Amino acid sequence: MCLAVPGKVVAIDDSADPLTGLIDFGGVQKQACLEYVSDVKVGEYVIVHVGFALQRLDEESALASLKLFEELGLLEEEFGDAWEQAAKEAGGAAVAGPQDGGSEAR
């Protein structure tokens, strides 16, 4: 499934063409094109679909949507398990994260 997911703009690359930014989706950060919301500022929320920020969203609505998506398991479906992904990127096996009773990567 490919959702339009709310995320918080944590960085903007003004030198990129097209304009891009780093978006935080409840702990998972991804790059997205910001051309459709070119006047967005760091700290604001946007809705992102297939790598494009499509519109701004107020913080209350964004956080409520992220909470609901998490409860339904849609964030994991969309982005995968963050601990498993980090382990893959580090070249190791997945370890239990805090939500699984683990404290950190070993």
KOLFIVEX-450163 format. One record per residue: x negated, y negated, z of N, C-alpha, C in turn; residue number from 0; residue in three letters. Coordinates in steps of 0.02 Angstrom, whole numbers. Last residue first. Layout:
N
<pt n_x="X" n_y="Y" n_z="Z" ca_x="X" ca_y="Y" ca_z="Z" c_x="X" c_y="Y" c_z="Z" i="NUM" aa="Ala"/>
...
//
This chain:
106
<pt n_x="-1178" n_y="220" n_z="992" ca_x="-1235" ca_y="251" ca_z="1024" c_x="-1289" c_y="265" c_z="974" i="105" aa="Arg"/>
<pt n_x="-1070" n_y="81" n_z="1007" ca_x="-1104" ca_y="129" ca_z="964" c_x="-1165" c_y="156" c_z="1001" i="104" aa="Ala"/>
<pt n_x="-970" n_y="74" n_z="1158" ca_x="-1009" ca_y="45" ca_z="1104" c_x="-1040" c_y="99" c_z="1063" i="103" aa="Glu"/>
<pt n_x="-874" n_y="140" n_z="1234" ca_x="-893" ca_y="71" ca_z="1251" c_x="-932" c_y="37" c_z="1196" i="102" aa="Ser"/>
<pt n_x="-722" n_y="235" n_z="1207" ca_x="-795" ca_y="225" ca_z="1203" c_x="-811" c_y="153" c_z="1220" i="101" aa="Gly"/>
<pt n_x="-586" n_y="239" n_z="1204" ca_x="-618" ca_y="259" ca_z="1265" c_x="-694" c_y="253" c_z="1264" i="100" aa="Gly"/>
<pt n_x="-535" n_y="187" n_z="1090" ca_x="-536" ca_y="259" ca_z="1094" c_x="-570" c_y="284" c_z="1158" i="99" aa="Asp"/>
<pt n_x="-553" n_y="52" n_z="1097" ca_x="-484" ca_y="75" ca_z="1096" c_x="-479" c_y="150" c_z="1103" i="98" aa="Gln"/>
<pt n_x="-693" n_y="44" n_z="1090" ca_x="-659" ca_y="29" ca_z="1153" c_x="-587" c_y="55" c_z="1154" i="97" aa="Pro"/>
<pt n_x="-735" n_y="187" n_z="984" ca_x="-736" ca_y="116" ca_z="1001" c_x="-698" c_y="105" c_z="1066" i="96" aa="Gly"/>
<pt n_x="-833" n_y="326" n_z="952" ca_x="-774" ca_y="300" ca_z="985" c_x="-783" c_y="227" c_z="1003" i="95" aa="Ala"/>
<pt n_x="-912" n_y="324" n_z="790" ca_x="-912" ca_y="335" ca_z="862" c_x="-849" c_y="306" c_z="891" i="94" aa="Val"/>
<pt n_x="-960" n_y="395" n_z="635" ca_x="-913" ca_y="354" ca_z="674" c_x="-918" c_y="373" c_z="748" i="93" aa="Ala"/>
<pt n_x="-1133" n_y="403" n_z="591" ca_x="-1068" ca_y="433" ca_z="601" c_x="-1025" c_y="387" c_z="643" i="92" aa="Ala"/>
<pt n_x="-1221" n_y="280" n_z="489" ca_x="-1214" ca_y="331" ca_z="540" c_x="-1144" c_y="359" c_z="542" i="91" aa="Gly"/>
<pt n_x="-1241" n_y="168" n_z="410" ca_x="-1270" ca_y="231" ca_z="389" c_x="-1266" c_y="286" c_z="441" i="90" aa="Gly"/>
<pt n_x="-1178" n_y="52" n_z="432" ca_x="-1241" ca_y="60" ca_z="467" c_x="-1276" c_y="126" c_z="449" i="89" aa="Ala"/>
<pt n_x="-1062" n_y="74" n_z="362" ca_x="-1107" ca_y="21" ca_z="338" c_x="-1176" c_y="27" c_z="370" i="88" aa="Glu"/>
<pt n_x="-1007" n_y="173" n_z="444" ca_x="-1025" ca_y="189" ca_z="374" c_x="-1075" c_y="138" c_z="347" i="87" aa="Lys"/>
<pt n_x="-984" n_y="98" n_z="560" ca_x="-1030" ca_y="155" ca_z="562" c_x="-1053" c_y="173" c_z="491" i="86" aa="Ala"/>
<pt n_x="-888" n_y="9" n_z="514" ca_x="-952" ca_y="-16" ca_z="538" c_x="-1004" c_y="39" c_z="539" i="85" aa="Ala"/>
<pt n_x="-783" n_y="100" n_z="485" ca_x="-813" ca_y="60" ca_z="431" c_x="-882" c_y="34" c_z="452" i="84" aa="Gln"/>
<pt n_x="-754" n_y="146" n_z="614" ca_x="-777" ca_y="193" ca_z="563" c_x="-812" c_y="156" c_z="506" i="83" aa="Glu"/>
<pt n_x="-710" n_y="26" n_z="670" ca_x="-768" ca_y="61" ca_z="699" c_x="-797" c_y="110" c_z="649" i="82" aa="Trp"/>
<pt n_x="-598" n_y="-8" n_z="591" ca_x="-656" ca_y="-53" ca_z="593" c_x="-718" c_y="-18" c_z="620" i="81" aa="Ala"/>
<pt n_x="-510" n_y="94" n_z="484" ca_x="-532" ca_y="87" ca_z="553" c_x="-598" c_y="47" c_z="554" i="80" aa="Asp"/>
<pt n_x="-426" n_y="2" n_z="351" ca_x="-463" ca_y="58" ca_z="379" c_x="-484" c_y="44" c_z="451" i="79" aa="Gly"/>
<pt n_x="-345" n_y="-95" n_z="296" ca_x="-416" ca_y="-109" ca_z="303" c_x="-457" c_y="-51" c_z="327" i="78" aa="Phe"/>
<pt n_x="-215" n_y="-37" n_z="282" ca_x="-240" ca_y="-86" ca_z="234" c_x="-316" c_y="-93" c_z="235" i="77" aa="Glu"/>
<pt n_x="-204" n_y="48" n_z="392" ca_x="-191" ca_y="74" ca_z="325" c_x="-221" c_y="28" c_z="271" i="76" aa="Glu"/>
<pt n_x="-227" n_y="-43" n_z="493" ca_x="-275" ca_y="12" ca_z="483" c_x="-266" c_y="42" c_z="414" i="75" aa="Glu"/>
<pt n_x="-115" n_y="-123" n_z="474" ca_x="-182" ca_y="-152" ca_z="467" c_x="-233" c_y="-98" c_z="456" i="74" aa="Leu"/>
<pt n_x="-7" n_y="-37" n_z="498" ca_x="-18" ca_y="-61" ca_z="430" c_x="-86" c_y="-93" c_z="421" i="73" aa="Leu"/>
<pt n_x="39" n_y="8" n_z="617" ca_x="-18" ca_y="42" ca_z="588" c_x="-35" c_y="19" c_z="518" i="72" aa="Gly"/>
<pt n_x="134" n_y="-62" n_z="684" ca_x="158" ca_y="-15" ca_z="633" c_x="102" c_y="24" c_z="600" i="71" aa="Leu"/>
<pt n_x="54" n_y="-144" n_z="762" ca_x="98" ca_y="-95" ca_z="794" c_x="123" c_y="-42" c_z="745" i="70" aa="Glu"/>
<pt n_x="-3" n_y="-224" n_z="660" ca_x="-45" ca_y="-179" ca_z="700" c_x="-3" c_y="-125" c_z="733" i="69" aa="Glu"/>
<pt n_x="108" n_y="-294" n_z="613" ca_x="71" ca_y="-251" ca_z="567" c_x="29" c_y="-200" c_z="605" i="68" aa="Phe"/>
<pt n_x="139" n_y="-364" n_z="733" ca_x="186" ca_y="-315" ca_z="705" c_x="151" c_y="-267" c_z="657" i="67" aa="Leu"/>
<pt n_x="25" n_y="-445" n_z="743" ca_x="43" ca_y="-399" ca_z="797" c_x="90" c_y="-344" c_z="771" i="66" aa="Lys"/>
<pt n_x="33" n_y="-518" n_z="623" ca_x="-25" ca_y="-474" ca_z="636" c_x="-9" c_y="-424" c_z="690" i="65" aa="Leu"/>
<pt n_x="153" n_y="-589" n_z="647" ca_x="149" ca_y="-541" ca_z="592" c_x="91" c_y="-492" c_z="602" i="64" aa="Ser"/>
<pt n_x="115" n_y="-667" n_z="757" ca_x="172" ca_y="-621" ca_z="763" c_x="169" c_y="-568" c_z="708" i="63" aa="Ala"/>
<pt n_x="12" n_y="-742" n_z="698" ca_x="-3" ca_y="-696" ca_z="753" c_x="53" c_y="-646" c_z="764" i="62" aa="Leu"/>
<pt n_x="87" n_y="-814" n_z="600" ca_x="31" ca_y="-771" ca_z="581" c_x="16" c_y="-720" c_z="636" i="61" aa="Ala"/>
<pt n_x="178" n_y="-888" n_z="678" ca_x="202" ca_y="-838" ca_z="630" c_x="147" c_y="-789" c_z="610" i="60" aa="Ser"/>
<pt n_x="85" n_y="-969" n_z="749" ca_x="133" ca_y="-926" ca_z="784" c_x="159" c_y="-870" c_z="738" i="59" aa="Glu"/>
<pt n_x="14" n_y="-1040" n_z="648" ca_x="-20" ca_y="-992" ca_z="691" c_x="29" c_y="-944" c_z="725" i="58" aa="Glu"/>
<pt n_x="90" n_y="-1050" n_z="484" ca_x="78" ca_y="-1077" ca_z="551" c_x="52" c_y="-1021" c_z="596" i="57" aa="Asp"/>
<pt n_x="4" n_y="-1032" n_z="332" ca_x="53" ca_y="-1005" ca_z="378" c_x="38" c_y="-1033" c_z="447" i="56" aa="Leu"/>
<pt n_x="-22" n_y="-1069" n_z="157" ca_x="-36" ca_y="-1079" ca_z="228" c_x="20" c_y="-1049" c_z="269" i="55" aa="Arg"/>
<pt n_x="-42" n_y="-951" n_z="21" ca_x="-10" ca_y="-1008" ca_z="55" c_x="-32" c_y="-1011" c_z="127" i="54" aa="Gln"/>
<pt n_x="-134" n_y="-863" n_z="-37" ca_x="-78" ca_y="-888" ca_z="-76" c_x="-43" c_y="-948" c_z="-45" i="53" aa="Leu"/>
<pt n_x="-292" n_y="-808" n_z="-62" ca_x="-251" ca_y="-842" ca_z="-12" c_x="-197" c_y="-878" c_z="-51" i="52" aa="Ala"/>
<pt n_x="-331" n_y="-655" n_z="-136" ca_x="-313" ca_y="-725" ca_z="-148" c_x="-271" c_y="-752" c_z="-91" i="51" aa="Phe"/>
<pt n_x="-347" n_y="-519" n_z="-118" ca_x="-406" ca_y="-561" ca_z="-119" c_x="-394" c_y="-635" c_z="-132" i="50" aa="Gly"/>
<pt n_x="-215" n_y="-466" n_z="-118" ca_x="-265" ca_y="-443" ca_z="-166" c_x="-323" c_y="-492" c_z="-174" i="49" aa="Val"/>
<pt n_x="-163" n_y="-598" n_z="-21" ca_x="-141" ca_y="-539" ca_z="-58" c_x="-192" c_y="-526" c_z="-114" i="48" aa="His"/>
<pt n_x="-147" n_y="-686" n_z="129" ca_x="-193" ca_y="-662" ca_z="77" c_x="-164" c_y="-599" c_z="45" i="47" aa="Val"/>
<pt n_x="-96" n_y="-833" n_z="203" ca_x="-74" ca_y="-766" ca_z="183" c_x="-116" c_y="-745" c_z="124" i="46" aa="Ile"/>
<pt n_x="-187" n_y="-919" n_z="331" ca_x="-163" ca_y="-912" ca_z="263" c_x="-137" c_y="-841" c_z="253" i="45" aa="Val"/>
<pt n_x="-218" n_y="-1038" n_z="460" ca_x="-199" ca_y="-971" ca_z="439" c_x="-172" c_y="-973" c_z="368" i="44" aa="Tyr"/>
<pt n_x="-362" n_y="-1136" n_z="509" ca_x="-293" ca_y="-1129" ca_z="486" c_x="-282" c_y="-1056" c_z="464" i="43" aa="Glu"/>
<pt n_x="-496" n_y="-1132" n_z="534" ca_x="-452" ca_y="-1128" ca_z="592" c_x="-379" c_y="-1121" c_z="572" i="42" aa="Gly"/>
<pt n_x="-547" n_y="-1238" n_z="405" ca_x="-566" ca_y="-1186" ca_z="452" c_x="-521" c_y="-1190" c_z="512" i="41" aa="Val"/>
<pt n_x="-413" n_y="-1288" n_z="293" ca_x="-469" ca_y="-1302" ca_z="338" c_x="-484" c_y="-1242" c_z="382" i="40" aa="Lys"/>
<pt n_x="-358" n_y="-1309" n_z="123" ca_x="-356" ca_y="-1274" ca_z="188" c_x="-418" c_y="-1290" c_z="228" i="39" aa="Val"/>
<pt n_x="-354" n_y="-1359" n_z="-4" ca_x="-361" ca_y="-1408" ca_z="50" c_x="-356" c_y="-1376" c_z="120" i="38" aa="Asp"/>
<pt n_x="-331" n_y="-1251" n_z="-88" ca_x="-397" ca_y="-1281" ca_z="-88" c_x="-407" c_y="-1334" c_z="-34" i="37" aa="Ser"/>
<pt n_x="-253" n_y="-1136" n_z="-111" ca_x="-244" ca_y="-1176" ca_z="-49" c_x="-308" c_y="-1215" c_z="-37" i="36" aa="Val"/>
<pt n_x="-295" n_y="-1075" n_z="-224" ca_x="-224" ca_y="-1093" ca_z="-220" c_x="-207" c_y="-1135" c_z="-159" i="35" aa="Tyr"/>
<pt n_x="-431" n_y="-1048" n_z="-197" ca_x="-413" ca_y="-1097" ca_z="-248" c_x="-340" c_y="-1120" c_z="-243" i="34" aa="Glu"/>
<pt n_x="-491" n_y="-958" n_z="-114" ca_x="-451" ca_y="-1010" ca_z="-83" c_x="-425" c_y="-1061" c_z="-133" i="33" aa="Leu"/>
<pt n_x="-520" n_y="-785" n_z="-110" ca_x="-518" ca_y="-845" ca_z="-151" c_x="-470" c_y="-895" c_z="-119" i="32" aa="Cys"/>
<pt n_x="-604" n_y="-709" n_z="28" ca_x="-544" ca_y="-720" ca_z="-13" c_x="-552" c_y="-784" c_z="-53" i="31" aa="Ala"/>
<pt n_x="-690" n_y="-585" n_z="122" ca_x="-693" ca_y="-645" ca_z="80" c_x="-628" c_y="-649" c_z="40" i="30" aa="Gln"/>
<pt n_x="-645" n_y="-528" n_z="287" ca_x="-654" ca_y="-517" ca_z="215" c_x="-657" c_y="-585" c_z="179" i="29" aa="Lys"/>
<pt n_x="-650" n_y="-448" n_z="443" ca_x="-662" ca_y="-509" ca_z="404" c_x="-677" c_y="-491" c_z="332" i="28" aa="Gln"/>
<pt n_x="-550" n_y="-392" n_z="571" ca_x="-582" ca_y="-372" ca_z="508" c_x="-589" c_y="-436" c_z="467" i="27" aa="Val"/>
<pt n_x="-486" n_y="-461" n_z="673" ca_x="-549" ca_y="-426" ca_z="687" c_x="-585" c_y="-401" c_z="626" i="26" aa="Gly"/>
<pt n_x="-370" n_y="-512" n_z="613" ca_x="-366" ca_y="-476" ca_z="677" c_x="-428" c_y="-435" c_z="692" i="25" aa="Gly"/>
<pt n_x="-439" n_y="-554" n_z="488" ca_x="-375" ca_y="-520" ca_z="493" c_x="-373" c_y="-479" c_z="557" i="24" aa="Phe"/>
<pt n_x="-520" n_y="-696" n_z="437" ca_x="-517" ca_y="-646" ca_z="491" c_x="-446" c_y="-619" c_z="497" i="23" aa="Asp"/>
<pt n_x="-606" n_y="-741" n_z="291" ca_x="-542" ca_y="-737" ca_z="326" c_x="-544" c_y="-681" c_z="376" i="22" aa="Ile"/>
<pt n_x="-709" n_y="-851" n_z="213" ca_x="-709" ca_y="-791" ca_z="253" c_x="-646" c_y="-793" c_z="296" i="21" aa="Leu"/>
<pt n_x="-678" n_y="-914" n_z="47" ca_x="-685" ca_y="-920" ca_z="118" c_x="-686" c_y="-852" c_z="152" i="20" aa="Gly"/>
<pt n_x="-708" n_y="-1004" n_z="-107" ca_x="-695" ca_y="-944" ca_z="-68" c_x="-703" c_y="-959" c_z="6" i="19" aa="Thr"/>
<pt n_x="-678" n_y="-1075" n_z="-264" ca_x="-682" ca_y="-1088" ca_z="-192" c_x="-664" c_y="-1025" c_z="-154" i="18" aa="Leu"/>
<pt n_x="-755" n_y="-985" n_z="-403" ca_x="-701" ca_y="-1022" ca_z="-369" c_x="-714" c_y="-1029" c_z="-294" i="17" aa="Pro"/>
<pt n_x="-885" n_y="-1060" n_z="-338" ca_x="-838" ca_y="-1073" ca_z="-392" c_x="-815" c_y="-1006" c_z="-419" i="16" aa="Asp"/>
<pt n_x="-950" n_y="-1125" n_z="-184" ca_x="-930" ca_y="-1069" ca_z="-227" c_x="-881" c_y="-1092" c_z="-280" i="15" aa="Ala"/>
<pt n_x="-971" n_y="-1227" n_z="-98" ca_x="-1014" ca_y="-1225" ca_z="-157" c_x="-994" c_y="-1170" c_z="-206" i="14" aa="Ser"/>
<pt n_x="-891" n_y="-1209" n_z="11" ca_x="-874" ca_y="-1263" ca_z="-35" c_x="-915" c_y="-1262" c_z="-99" i="13" aa="Asp"/>
<pt n_x="-838" n_y="-1082" n_z="90" ca_x="-897" ca_y="-1094" ca_z="49" c_x="-879" c_y="-1145" c_z="-4" i="12" aa="Asp"/>
<pt n_x="-781" n_y="-1079" n_z="255" ca_x="-765" ca_y="-1098" ca_z="186" c_x="-831" c_y="-1111" c_z="150" i="11" aa="Ile"/>
<pt n_x="-725" n_y="-975" n_z="389" ca_x="-779" ca_y="-1011" ca_z="354" c_x="-756" c_y="-1024" c_z="282" i="10" aa="Ala"/>
<pt n_x="-608" n_y="-929" n_z="441" ca_x="-664" ca_y="-939" ca_z="488" c_x="-723" c_y="-974" c_z="456" i="9" aa="Val"/>
<pt n_x="-438" n_y="-928" n_z="432" ca_x="-497" ca_y="-951" ca_z="395" c_x="-552" c_y="-965" c_z="446" i="8" aa="Val"/>
<pt n_x="-346" n_y="-788" n_z="479" ca_x="-373" ca_y="-853" ca_z="500" c_x="-436" c_y="-869" c_z="460" i="7" aa="Lys"/>
<pt n_x="-209" n_y="-711" n_z="391" ca_x="-276" ca_y="-711" ca_z="420" c_x="-297" c_y="-782" c_z="435" i="6" aa="Gly"/>
<pt n_x="-77" n_y="-602" n_z="342" ca_x="-99" ca_y="-666" ca_z="369" c_x="-169" c_y="-659" c_z="400" i="5" aa="Pro"/>
<pt n_x="-65" n_y="-510" n_z="190" ca_x="-82" ca_y="-510" ca_z="261" c_x="-103" c_y="-579" c_z="284" i="4" aa="Val"/>
<pt n_x="26" n_y="-421" n_z="86" ca_x="5" ca_y="-491" ca_z="93" c_x="-4" c_y="-500" c_z="168" i="3" aa="Ala"/>
<pt n_x="-32" n_y="-253" n_z="54" ca_x="9" ca_y="-303" ca_z="88" c_x="-18" c_y="-373" c_z="77" i="2" aa="Leu"/>
<pt n_x="-22" n_y="-112" n_z="-32" ca_x="-60" ca_y="-174" ca_z="-34" c_x="-16" c_y="-230" c_z="-7" i="1" aa="Cys"/>
<pt n_x="-42" n_y="59" n_z="0" ca_x="0" ca_y="0" ca_z="0" c_x="-45" c_y="-62" c_z="0" i="0" aa="Met"/>
//
